[in-house]
Structures are given as structure tokens and as C-alpha cells.
Amino acid sequence: QYYATSWAFKHPQPADFFRTMEEGAGENMDWFWRGWFYTTHANDQAIADVTAQPAEELVGDASMGRHYYRVTVRNEGGLVMPLEIEATYTDGTTERFDLPVDVWRNNELEFTKGFFSDRDLVSVTLDPDEAYADIDPSDNVWQAAAVERGAGSR
């Protein structure tokens, strides 16, 4: 409504539309306009790697959590978008990380999210609510390898 009222009976250009939407949103949306209006890039994010490291090796103790996990996300389609990452643990609990589009500022091709946890990670999912229309959702899930328990292990 603000745009219609502001530009009624005038001749707005695309930049006028973009600026008015940014004023209404209260934030800079250059990343959105560049990706969705000026390129033919696609939204295709993929989990490239998930690693775990004992927290004691990294910080000297386990006060922040027993494990330090790194989730590396690759931007395969070229379109920068916010990231939603959901970590699922062996006890069935989940943890979500909602990251702004700014995480791609230093490197538009790859981003790594690190976090500490006392729990054992079993899976990681990008865009768990399927809100971002990823063109290839098959690479949005990482599953931990199953640990085989033999007769000699307990």
C-alpha cells in the first residue's frame, strides 16, 4: 500500500520500487534484488561436509560442550540466501541455526557454521521447512554413518 500511495500517478523505475521496499522492510536488500532480478542464478545450497572434533582439543576443556561440529554449506546455484540449519542429535532433540544472508559476504561459494554441543550429532538438514525452494533438495541432508556394534563391544 505504501508503494502504491507513494507512486500513484507517477512513473517509477525499478530502482524506485527496490528503494521503497527497502524502506518498508527497514533493511538493505541488495542481495535479494541482485540475485532475483539481475541474474539467472538458482537457489541451490548443499551440505558439503560435516566434521566433529573433541572440544578439549580446540579450547582445552569441555565447558562449552564435548564436541565442536563444523557444517560446511556450498552455494551451488550462485544465489545467496539466508541459511536455516537444523541439527538433530541421537537423543531426538534438535537445534536450529537461522543465519542471515550476510554469512555469504566474505565468500559467496562456501560457508562453515561451527557450534559446540554435549550431544552426539546424527543428522543435519538445510532448510528443514522447505521455505527457500532449493532446486535440488537431495543434497540438503547429511546423515551420520551408522556405528556397528559387534559382539565384543558394549
C-alpha positions as CSV (number, residue, x, y, z in Angstrom):
1,Q,0.0,0.0,0.0
2,Y,2.9,2.3,0.8
3,Y,4.4,1.8,-2.6
4,A,1.0,2.4,-4.4
5,T,0.3,5.6,-2.4
6,S,3.9,6.9,-2.8
7,W,4.0,6.4,-6.6
8,A,0.4,6.9,-7.6
9,F,0.2,8.7,-11.0
10,K,4.0,8.8,-11.3
11,H,6.4,6.9,-13.4
12,P,8.6,4.8,-11.1
13,Q,11.6,2.9,-12.3
14,P,12.8,-0.5,-10.9
15,A,15.2,1.3,-8.6
16,D,12.3,3.3,-7.1
17,F,10.4,0.1,-6.4
18,F,13.5,-1.5,-4.8
19,R,14.2,1.6,-2.6
20,T,10.6,1.7,-1.4
21,M,10.6,-1.9,-0.5
22,E,13.8,-1.5,1.5
23,E,12.3,1.5,3.3
24,G,9.3,-0.6,4.3
25,A,11.5,-3.6,5.3
26,G,13.9,-1.4,7.2
27,E,16.9,-3.2,5.8
28,N,19.3,-3.3,2.9
29,M,18.1,-5.9,0.4
30,D,20.7,-5.5,-2.4
31,W,21.5,-9.2,-2.1
32,F,17.8,-10.0,-2.9
33,W,17.5,-7.6,-5.9
34,R,20.9,-8.6,-7.4
35,G,20.1,-12.3,-7.2
36,W,16.4,-12.4,-8.1
37,F,16.2,-9.5,-10.7
38,Y,19.6,-9.1,-12.2
39,T,21.0,-12.6,-12.6
40,T,19.7,-16.0,-13.6
41,H,21.3,-17.7,-10.6
42,A,19.4,-20.5,-8.9
43,N,18.8,-21.3,-5.2
44,D,20.8,-24.5,-4.7
45,Q,22.6,-24.9,-1.4
46,A,24.2,-28.2,-0.4
47,I,25.8,-29.7,2.7
48,A,29.4,-30.2,1.6
49,D,30.8,-31.6,4.8
50,V,30.2,-32.2,8.5
51,T,33.0,-32.7,10.9
52,A,33.4,-33.3,14.6
53,Q,36.3,-32.5,16.9
54,P,36.6,-33.1,20.6
55,A,36.2,-29.7,22.3
56,E,39.1,-30.3,24.6
57,E,41.4,-30.4,21.5
58,L,40.1,-27.0,20.4
59,V,39.7,-25.0,23.6
60,G,41.4,-27.1,26.3
61,D,38.3,-28.3,28.1
62,A,34.7,-29.3,27.6
63,S,33.0,-26.5,29.4
64,M,31.3,-25.3,26.2
65,G,30.3,-28.9,25.1
66,R,32.1,-32.2,24.5
67,H,32.0,-31.8,20.7
68,Y,32.8,-29.0,18.2
69,Y,30.9,-29.5,15.0
70,R,31.5,-27.8,11.7
71,V,28.8,-27.8,8.9
72,T,30.1,-26.6,5.6
73,V,27.5,-25.4,3.1
74,R,28.2,-24.9,-0.6
75,N,26.3,-22.4,-2.7
76,E,26.0,-24.4,-5.9
77,G,23.4,-22.3,-7.6
78,G,25.0,-18.9,-7.1
79,L,22.0,-17.2,-5.5
80,V,22.8,-16.0,-1.9
81,M,20.0,-16.7,0.5
82,P,19.7,-16.9,4.3
83,L,20.6,-20.2,5.8
84,E,18.5,-22.4,8.1
85,I,20.3,-25.3,9.6
86,E,18.8,-27.9,11.8
87,A,21.0,-30.3,13.8
88,T,19.4,-33.5,15.1
89,Y,21.0,-35.4,18.0
90,T,20.9,-39.1,19.0
91,D,18.6,-38.3,21.9
92,G,16.0,-37.0,19.4
93,T,16.4,-33.3,20.2
94,T,17.1,-30.7,17.6
95,E,18.8,-27.3,17.5
96,R,18.2,-24.7,14.8
97,F,20.5,-22.0,13.5
98,D,18.8,-19.3,11.5
99,L,21.6,-17.3,9.8
100,P,21.2,-14.1,7.8
101,V,22.3,-13.7,4.2
102,D,25.3,-11.8,5.4
103,V,27.1,-15.1,6.2
104,W,27.9,-15.2,2.4
105,R,29.6,-11.8,2.5
106,N,33.2,-13.0,2.6
107,N,32.7,-16.0,0.3
108,E,29.6,-16.5,-1.8
109,L,30.6,-20.1,-2.7
110,E,31.1,-21.7,0.7
111,F,30.2,-21.1,4.4
112,T,31.1,-23.0,7.5
113,K,29.0,-22.9,10.7
114,G,30.7,-24.1,13.9
115,F,29.0,-24.9,17.1
116,F,29.6,-26.8,20.4
117,S,27.4,-29.5,21.9
118,D,27.4,-32.1,24.5
119,R,25.2,-34.3,22.4
120,D,26.1,-36.7,19.6
121,L,25.0,-35.4,16.1
122,V,23.0,-37.8,14.0
123,S,21.9,-35.6,11.1
124,V,22.0,-32.1,9.7
125,T,19.3,-30.6,7.4
126,L,19.4,-27.4,5.4
127,D,16.1,-25.5,5.0
128,P,14.1,-28.0,7.1
129,D,10.8,-26.2,6.5
130,E,11.5,-26.2,2.7
131,A,10.8,-22.4,2.7
132,Y,13.5,-21.4,0.2
133,A,12.6,-23.5,-2.9
134,D,16.0,-25.2,-3.3
135,I,16.2,-26.7,-6.8
136,D,18.0,-29.8,-5.6
137,P,16.9,-30.7,-2.0
138,S,18.6,-34.1,-2.3
139,D,21.9,-32.7,-1.1
140,N,20.3,-30.8,1.9
141,V,20.6,-33.6,4.4
142,W,23.6,-35.2,6.0
143,Q,23.3,-38.4,8.0
144,A,25.9,-39.7,10.4
145,A,27.3,-43.1,9.5
146,A,25.8,-45.9,11.5
147,V,28.0,-47.3,14.2
148,E,28.1,-51.1,14.1
149,R,28.1,-52.7,17.5
150,G,29.7,-56.1,17.3
151,A,29.6,-58.9,19.9
152,G,32.7,-57.6,21.6
153,S,31.5,-54.0,22.1
154,R,29.1,-52.7,24.6
